[in-house]
Amino acid sequence: MNAIDTARLDVWLWAVRLTPTRSTATELCRAGRVTMNGNTGKAASPVKVGDRIEARIADRVRIVEVAKVVNKRVGAPIAAECLIDHSPPVIRPEEGAPVFRRDRGAGRPTKRDRRQLDRLRSDPH
């Protein structure tokens, strides 16, 4: 496999499977949702080993460090070797805010249920 020194930012994001398509990676760069080494990431910016890339992809912040430069889409095991992931952990809905659920067929909420729901919605934590 030939070693390359640089690749386009949008191509690299697509090649390591952070975005499903290259055009999606380009749109993220145009929208200003990608930064590289603290600067706005342009789609054609060259990516080198050691660069730190932050991208807001689908309501999640991905912070990755380039470990290997690739310019062709690779399989998931190889893609995992091409980056070092520093992203914060994903917060699952059950770990976050409480969710008010009612049993199916339980009928209309009572006044007490509505008050409990209002307390849940107004609670900042």
N, C-alpha and C positions, 0 to 999 in steps of 0.2 A: 504494500500500500504506500503510495507516494505521500510524503509529509509536505504539508503546505504551511506557509507562514501566516497568511491572513485570508479572511473571507468576508463577504458583505454581512452586515449585521442582520438584515432580514433573512438572508439565506441561512445563516448559522442558527437563528431562532427556529426556523422551520426544520433544519437538518437534525437538530437535537430534540425535536418533538415537543418544543414548548408551545408552538402554534400548529394548528392542523394544516394550514396552507401558507404558502409564501406570501400570497396577497394579503392574508390576515396579518402577517408579521409586518408587511409594508404599511398597512393601515394603522397599526398600533404605533409605528414610528412617526407617521404623519400626524397622528392625533396627540403626540407628545406623551405617550404612556410608557415610553422606553427611555431610560437613561443609561449611559455608559460612562463609567468612571466619574460620575457626578455631573456630566454634561448631557444635554439633550441628544438622544441617539437618532441619527439620521439613518435611513434605510441603507445607504451606500457606505456608511462608515466602516472602516476596516476593523475586524475583530482579531485580537492577538491573544496568545496564551497569557493568563494573568489578569485580563480585563474583568471588571466587575460590572455586571449588567443587572439593572432593576427594571422589571416590567410588570405593569398591572394588567393581568390577563384574567378575564372572566371573574371580576370581583375578588381577585386574590393577588397579593403582591408576591412576585417571584424574584428572589435575589440569588443570582448565580455567579459563579466565578468560572471563567473559561479555563478548562484543563487541557483541552485538545481542540484544534481547529479542524472542522470538516465543512465541506461545501456540497455534499450530496447527502440526501436523506438516508439515515442509517436505522438499524433495528433498535428496539428499546434497550437491550442490554449494552450495546455499544454506545448509545446516546447517553446512558447513565455514566459511562466512563469519561465522556467529553465535558462534563461540567461538575462543579462542586456546589451543591445546593445549600444556601444559607437562608432559605425562606423561613418565615415564622410558621409555626404549626397551624393547621387548619382548625378553626373552631366549628365543631359540629353543632347543629341546632339544639340537640339535647343538652350540650354543655353550656350553651349561651342562655338567652332569655327564656323564662318559662313559657310554655305554650298551653293555652286553655283548650282542652279537648273535651268533647262530650261523646257519650256512647251513641252509636247510631240507633235511631228509633227511640231515643230518650224523651222525645217531645220538646216542647218549647222551653227555652231557659226561664227559670223563675227569677223573681226580683233579687233574691239572694245570689243566684248565679251571675246576674248582670253586675251586681256590686263587686263580686270577686273578680270578674273580668276587668272592670274599671280599675280596681286596685292593681292588678297585674300590668295593665297598660300604662298607668301613671307612675309606677315604681321605676326609678331611674336605673336600678341594678337589675 
